[in-house]
Amino acid sequence: MLKCPKCASLIPDSDFNVSTDIAYCRRCRINHSYKSLLEDSELESVDLDEPPKHVYVRNDWNGYRIRYRKVSPALLFFIPFTAVWSGGSMFGMYKSVMDSGLSFETLFFAPFFIGTCVLVCAILFMLLGYTQATIRDNNVELFTGVAGIGRKRVINTEDIKSVAVSDARYQSNGRTATEIQIKLGNGRMVKFGAFASDDAKNFFAGYLKKQVKHK
């Protein structure tokens, strides 16, 4: 059963209406979002003392730090593919420049050069990349990248209205993907952790929700 976030009373199944996304608390006489309460209930059941595989938690003077890092098995495809595809195209570009110098024909290899850069960056991320959330003072710092190079966002904990793992607007392996969604007081939504495993997303969201609540 779900709890009312205001009075902590249990809401019986008879007061749910899934089709209209309503969960009614008779004690407070308030309609809540059934989906939001369900997401909150799932996060509260996460054991924050037992991080899932590939998730590491560190607590030091600098705050709480949660990191997810996993070497992707897709590297078994991308490394040999990049070696063959990019190696051949880059050799062709090198030979063209050596034979004719920089010319209009060299532009033919520009898409291959850009593609090589993208593939190398993707390989580096799959090999060394990580997703991290750091909670220090009154801020939450979100980071996704490699060796400090990547996307970083800082959010004031007082601006956070809710934290949930919800459906994303794209699919992965034939099913709707999920992501951590942090709703701010101004209505803006910060999306995070799309590349993490489902267990890792739930742990991140549950941990963030707990720490922010204690601020």
Sequence and secondary structure as in RCSB ss.txt:
>XXXX:A:sequence
MLKCPKCASLIPDSDFNVSTDIAYCRRCRINHSYKSLLEDSELESVDLDEPPKHVYVRNDWNGYRIRYRKVSPAL
LFFIPFTAVWSGGSMFGMYKSVMDSGLSFETLFFAPFFIGTCVLVCAILFMLLGYTQATIRDNNVELFTGVAGIG
RKRVINTEDIKSVAVSDARYQSNGRTATEIQIKLGNGRMVKFGAFASDDAKNFFAGYLKKQVKHK
>XXXX:A:secstr
 EE TTT  EE GGGEEGGGTEEEETTTTEEE HHHHHHHHHHHTS TTS  TTEEEEEETTEEEEEE    TTH
HHHHHHHHHHHHHHHHHHHHHHHHH S GGGGGGHHHHHHHHHHHHHHHHHHH EEEEEEETTEEEEEEEETTEE
EEEEEEGGGEEEEEEEEEEEEETTEEEEEEEEEETTS EEEE TTS HHHHHHHHHHHHHHHHT 
